């Protein structure tokens, strides 16, 4: 497996920042975007259940409409790509069955061989005490994917801005996600920074490692 060096990784992470101003004329290539989509699909998560969807909003009119409910932030319309992260509002036995069927298909084994795994998931996720918290659980899974996308974009030299500054209910309505059992929770604008984005040259502010990481 090809790997990057530690210096290359840290250089990419120091280079990235929450881009405030994108160059609308610069677009992410099809090959690079395909790789970034794959990083979302490959994101780790509990049980492998993937209780989320990522909506790549390409229609300029739709993005302009979303911008009006995102504090008029220009990233929504100016970035090359705009992705809205949604998570399941509930988890059902059907969701678990879907994963069991997919696992059996990919690994070439009968679904009956996964009966124990199905029981573990159902026991953990469908019990009455857990049900009220499943939307929060699903959202946390989506945020793992968000972090992976941010890192992958930095490694590939793509600028990004994670965003929660929007009206989730309005995004839900505009994108019609509630009817499918999802809710909007975050977004990412991706593309290439504008030459005059003043935030690009500001020093990155982080607490010292000794303050953030403790060995016990």
Residue pairs with C-beta under 8 A, 6 or more apart in sequence:
4 155
8 155
9 155
12 151
12 154
12 155
12 157
13 151
13 154
14 204
15 154
15 157
16 150
16 153
16 154
16 159
16 160
17 199
17 200
17 202
17 204
18 160
18 161
18 162
18 199
19 75
19 79
19 159
19 160
19 161
19 189
19 191
19 193
19 197
19 199
19 200
20 75
20 161
20 197
20 199
21 74
21 75
21 78
21 193
21 194
21 196
21 197
21 199
22 74
22 75
22 78
22 79
22 80
22 159
22 161
22 189
22 191
22 192
22 193
22 194
23 78
23 191
23 192
23 193
23 194
23 195
24 77
24 78
26 80
26 191
26 192
27 80
27 191
28 36
28 80
28 81
28 158
28 190
28 191
28 192
32 156
32 158
33 81
35 152
35 156
36 149
36 152
36 153
36 156
36 158
36 190
37 54
37 56
39 148
39 149
39 152
40 54
40 145
40 148
40 149
42 148
43 50
43 144
43 145
43 148
43 149
44 144
44 148
45 51
45 141
45 144
45 145
46 137
46 141
47 99
47 121
47 124
47 125
48 99
48 103
49 91
49 95
49 96
49 99
49 121
49 125
49 141
50 99
50 141
51 87
51 88
51 91
51 95
51 137
51 138
51 141
51 142
52 85
52 86
52 87
52 88
52 138
52 141
52 142
52 145
52 182
53 86
53 177
53 180
53 182
54 83
54 84
54 85
54 86
54 145
55 83
55 84
55 86
55 175
55 177
56 81
56 82
56 83
57 63
57 66
57 82
57 83
57 84
57 175
58 81
60 77
62 174
63 76
63 77
63 82
64 77
65 174
66 76
66 82
66 84
66 166
66 171
66 174
66 175
67 73
67 74
67 76
67 77
69 166
69 167
69 170
69 171
69 174
70 76
70 163
70 165
70 166
70 167
70 187
71 165
71 166
73 163
73 165
73 166
75 82
75 161
75 163
75 189
76 82
76 163
76 187
76 189
78 189
78 191
78 194
79 161
79 189
79 190
79 191
80 190
80 191
80 192
81 189
81 190
81 191
82 187
82 188
82 189
82 190
83 149
83 187
83 188
83 190
84 171
84 175
84 184
84 186
84 187
85 142
85 143
85 145
85 146
85 184
85 185
85 186
85 187
85 188
86 142
86 175
86 177
86 182
86 183
86 184
86 185
87 135
87 138
87 139
87 141
87 142
87 182
87 183
87 185
88 95
88 134
88 135
88 138
88 181
88 182
89 135
89 138
89 178
89 181
89 182
89 183
90 131
90 134
90 135
90 181
91 125
91 126
91 134
91 137
91 138
92 126
93 122
93 126
96 118
96 121
96 122
96 125
96 126
97 118
99 121
100 111
100 114
100 117
100 118
101 111
103 109
103 114
103 117
104 110
104 111
104 113
104 114
124 130
125 134
125 137
130 137
135 183
139 185
142 185
142 186
143 186
146 162
146 186
146 188
149 160
149 188
150 160
150 162
150 188
153 159
153 160
153 190
154 160
158 190
158 191
158 192
159 190
159 191
159 192
159 193
160 188
160 189
160 190
161 188
161 189
161 190
162 186
162 187
162 188
163 186
163 187
163 188
163 189
164 185
164 186
164 187
166 184
166 187
168 183
168 184
168 185
171 177
171 184
171 187
172 178
172 183
172 184
175 184
177 183
177 184
193 200
206 212
